[in-house]
Amino acid sequence: METAALKELFIDELRDLYNAENQLIKALPKMAKAANSEELRAGFEEHLEQTKGHAQRIEQIFQTLGEKPTGKKCKAMEGLVEEGSETMNEDFAGEVKDAALIGAARRVEHYEIAAYSTVLKFAEMLGHDEAAQLLEQTLEEETETDEKLAGLVDEFTVDASSSKETEEDDEIAGENQKKSRSARA
């Protein structure tokens, strides 16, 4: 692969990520405000601080490369943020709203995981070891955030399944009472 073309692609992808991170810096406070669970709210606030660090790391990489981090709009993140905004405006309440917010946030994380793993590979191929280290650190944080979000969803699922089991148990108990009455008659 031609090194000059790969470097151009690397810089282009970094600009895309930089814009994506800056869009998230604006969106995460709104998601935190919309969260019902204190744990989810705190998670969004914590990730906001991490996201600011991710943008700073990209700035550091650009400085090393002698490039400017601006010049590209991340349309994918724009769409994901818009989808998240729609989720916040839905009529869901309580844990259901939080579950919807988690779904929107996980889609963002999966996009970022894919993007960071790609630019990390480019940095390695180009021999940009310092950039690779910074990108690896961010990729690890994005993966950890996704895992935390998945854990929160699991908690909601447990609550939902326990209420479903209770409904099923009630139905079975009702059927057993009917059978018992029929047997007595």
N, C-alpha and C positions, 0 to 999 in steps of 0.2 A: 504494500500500500504506500502511496506517495506521502512522504512525511509532511510536506507543505500543505497538502489538501487535508490531511488528518488534523493538523494543527488548526487549520481554519475551521473545520468541523467542531473540534474541541472547544474553541473560543465561542463559536456560535451556540453550542449547547450550554456552555457556562452562562452566556448572556440570557438564554431562555430560563435557566434555573434561577439566576439572580432576580429576574423579573418575577418569577413564580414565588420566590421567598418574600419579596416585597409586597406582593398581593396578599400573601398569607399574614404578614405583619398587620395589615389593615383588617383582615377578616377575622382573625382569632379572637380579638376582644369582643366582637359581636357574638361569636359562638359561645364564648364564656358567659356572656350576659344572658343568652338564651337558655343555657343549661339549667336544669332543675336540681340535679344532684351536686352537692358541694364537691364531691370527689371529681366529677367530670369538669366542673367549673375550674377547679384547681389544676386539673390536667391540661386544660386549654391554656390557662395562664402560664403554667410551666413551659408548655410547648412554645408559647409566644416568645419567651426569653431564649429558648433554644433556637428558634427560627431567626431571631435577631443575630445570634451567633453564627448561624449558617450563612446568612448574607455577608457578615463580616469575613468569614473564611473565604468566600468567593471573591470578595474585594481584595483580600490578601493574595489570592492566586493571580488575579488580574494585575496587581501591582508587580508581582514577580515576573509576569509575562510582558510587562510594559504596555498593557492594553487597558481600555476603559470598559467597565462592566455594563454600560448602557447600550441601548440601540435595538433591543428586540422585545416584543411583546409575547408573553407566553399565553397563547390562546387556549391551550388545554387547561391551564390553571384558572384562567378567566372563566371557562365553562364550569369547572368544578366549584369555584367560589360562588358562581351564580346558582348552581344547583343547591349548594349549602344555604344560600339566602332563601331560596324557595322553601327548603326544609324548615327553616326558622319561622316562616310565615304560615306554615300548615296549621291546622286546628288540633294537632296532637297536644296532649298534656302529660305531665309527670314523666314516668319512666318511658312511656312510648315516645315522647318528644326526645328524650335523651337518647333512646335507641336510634332514632332517626338521625340525630346529630352525630352519633358515633358512626353510623353508616356513611354519612357524608365525609366525615373526617378520615375514615379508613380509606375511602376512594382517593383522597388527597395523598395520604401516606403511600399508597401503592403506586401512584404516579411518581412520587418523589423517589421511592425506592428504585423503580425502574430507571429513572433519569440519572440518579446518582451512581448506580452500578454501571451504567453506560459510560458516563464521563470519567469514572474511576478507571475503567478499562482503557479509555483513550489516553489518560494521563500516564498509565503504566506503559502503554505501547510507545508513547513519546519520550519516556524516560524522565518525566517530571515527578520525581520522587516526593518532593515536598507537597506538591499539589495532590498527589495520590494519598498521602497521609491525611491531609485535611479532608479530602473527599471521603475517605474511609471512615473517619471519625463521624462525619455528618451522616453517612449511610447507616452506621451503627445506631446513632440516635434516632433516626427515622424508623428503623426496624424495631427498636425498643418501644417507641411511641405506638406503633401499630400493635405490638403485642399487648401493651397496656390497654389500649382501646378494645382489643379482642377479649381481654379478661373482663372488662366492664360489661360487654355484651353477654358474656357467659353468665354473669351474675343476674342480668335481667332475664335470660332464658330460664335459669333455675327458678326464679320467682314465677314466671309464666307457666312453666311446666308443673310446678307444685300446685298452682291454682287449677290447672286443667285436671291433674290427678284427683284433686278434691272433688271436682265436678263429676268425674267418672266414678269415683267412690260413692258419691251421693246417688248417682243413677243406679249403680249396682245394688246399693242398699234398698232403694225404692223398689227395684224389681224383686229382690228377695222378700221384701215385705208383702208384695202382691202375691208371690208364689205361696208364701206362708199362709196368707188369708185364704187363698184358693184351696190349699190342702186341708185347711180346717173346715171349710164349708161343705 
